[in-house]
Amino acid sequence: MTRRSAAILAGVAAVAAVVAGVALAGGGGDQAPQASPGQVQEVAPNVVLVPEGERVPLPAFTGETFDGASLDLAALPKPLVLNFWASWCTPCRKEMPVLQALSQQLRGRVDFLGVDYLDQAGAARRLAAETGVTYRLAADPRGRAGAELGITGLPTTLFIDAGGVLVGRRVGELDARRLREAIGGYLRVEP
């Protein structure tokens, strides 16, 4: 066996060990879902509950919405669905109408904010118009808010509870069923 082959096998074994050590469990019943530090728990398929020890309040982030209003992330109504997207992201394009529909259905019970991440303003505004989005939109052109919240891929949807704490995260496109399940599981709001 060559050194390179041995290194590859060692890397595969390390990844397998990490994957095997992650427990996946579904939430259920009337209790709020819980996850221990270092443990992953799914609230809906591919929608992960943030472990108790890793939950953090929203960082200070101020900016401007697409319609020119000032934005203070910490002052937004809670619970909050916070979606990071970009105009060049195909799954983001498909997901935005789903977010729009639920934002209308849950108006007054759950707030929605879309954050255009590392994108060009003109392209982002065109996509918002094409998809008919009316929930609040803001831009993070330098990625500052995204970096503070650990955004590593798009789309990423974060779920912020009534206390302003990040309780759930989903990297990747959410369809209507999974988004409803996530809102019910994380935010305890029945869509």
N, C-alpha and C positions, 0 to 999 in steps of 0.2 A: 504494500500500500504506500502510495506517495505521500509526502507531507501535505500536499494540497488536498488530497482525498481525505486524509485524516482530519484536517481542519474543517472541511465541509461536513463530514460526519459529526464532528464534535458540535458544530453550530446547529445542525439539524436536531441533535439530541438535546441541546440546551433549549431550543425553541419548543420542542415537544414537552420537555419538563415544565416549562412555564405554562403552556397551554393545558397540560394535565392538571396543574395546580389551581387553575381557575374554575371555580364552581359556578354553574349556571342554575338558577332556581327561579321559578315563576312566583309572582306575588298573587295573593288571593285573599278572599274573605273581606271583612270590613276593616281589618287593620291596615294602617299605612305600610307600604313596603319598606323593608329595612335591609341594609347591607352592611356587613362588618368591614373594618378597614382591610384593604387588600382582597376583598371578596367582590365578585361581580354578580349582580342580580339583574335579570331581565324583567321589565315590567310588561313589555310587549315584545314580539319577536324582533331581535336586533336593536332594541331600545334599552339602554343600560341605566340602571339606577346608580347614582354617584354614591360610593360608600360613605357612611356617616363621618368618618374621620377626614374625608377629602372634600366635604361640602364647604363652600366658601361664600361669603356675601358678594354681591356684585361689586366689581371695582368701580372707582370713580371714572366716569367717562362722560364728557360733555362734548357737544357738537351741535350740528344743525340738521334738521330733517330735510327731506327732499322739498318740502313746501316752504322752507325758510324759517320755521319755528326753532327756537333753541331747545336743546335736548339735554337732559340730565338723566343718565341711565338709572342711577340710584333712586331718582324721584318718580319714576314711572309707576303706574298702578300695578299691583301684584294681585294674583299670580300673573306670570308673564311667560309667553312663548317667544323666545329670542332666536331668530333664524339668520344665520350667516350665509350669504349667497353671492354670486357674481354673474354678470351677463354672459360670460363665456362658458358657464357651467351648464351643460345639457340637463342633468338631473335637477338642477335648481329651477330651470325653466318649466319642467314638468310638475314640480312640487308647488310652485307659487299659486296656481289656481286652487289647490287643495287647502293651503294656508288661508287664502282669501275667503273661501267658503266657510271654513270653521271660524274665522275671525268675525264674520257676520253673524253666524249662528250663536256664538258665545259672547257677543258684544255686551259689555257691562259686567261680565263674570270673569273673563280672562282677557288680558291685554296682549296684543301681538306687536312685535317690532322686527322688521327686516333690516339687516345691516349688510349693505353692499361692501364686500371685502376685497381690497386690493384690486380695484377695478377702475374703469374710466367712467366718469360721471355721465357723459352723453349716452353711452351704450346702456348703462344701468337704468337711466330714465326711460329710454325707449322700451326696454324689456318690461319695466313696471307698467307702462302704458299698454303694451301688447297683451299682458296677462291680466289687466284689469285690477291690479292690486290697489286697494284703498286703505289698508292698514298703514300705520306709521312706518316710514322708511328713512334710514339715515345711511351715511357713508363712513367707511373706515378705510380711506385710501392708502394710508401708511401701515395699516395692520396693527395699530397700537392696542385697541380694545380686543381684537382677536388674539393677539399674543398673550394678553393678560388672562384671557379665558381659555387658553390652550387649544385654539382652533388649529387643526392639522389637515383638514380636508373639507371640501364643500360638496353639497350643502352640509352644514352642521346646525342642529337645532338644540337649544338649551332650554331647560324647563326650570323656572324660578318660582319658588313657592311664595305663599302670602307673606312670609317673613323676609323675603328678599334674598333667600339662600338658593344657590344652584343645587338642585336635587336630581336632575337627570340630563342625559346627553344622548344624542343620536347623530352619528356621522353617516351621511348617506341620505338618499331620497326617502321621504315618508309618503306612503299612500294614505288615503282618507281613513281607512280602518286602523292602521298603526298610529296615526296621529291622534285619533279619538282615544285609542287604548292608552297612549302615553299621557294624554291630558288627564284622563280618569285615574291612571295609576300614580302619576307624579303629583299632580295638582289637586287630586281628589275632587275634581269638577266633572260632573257627568255631562258629556256633550249631547 
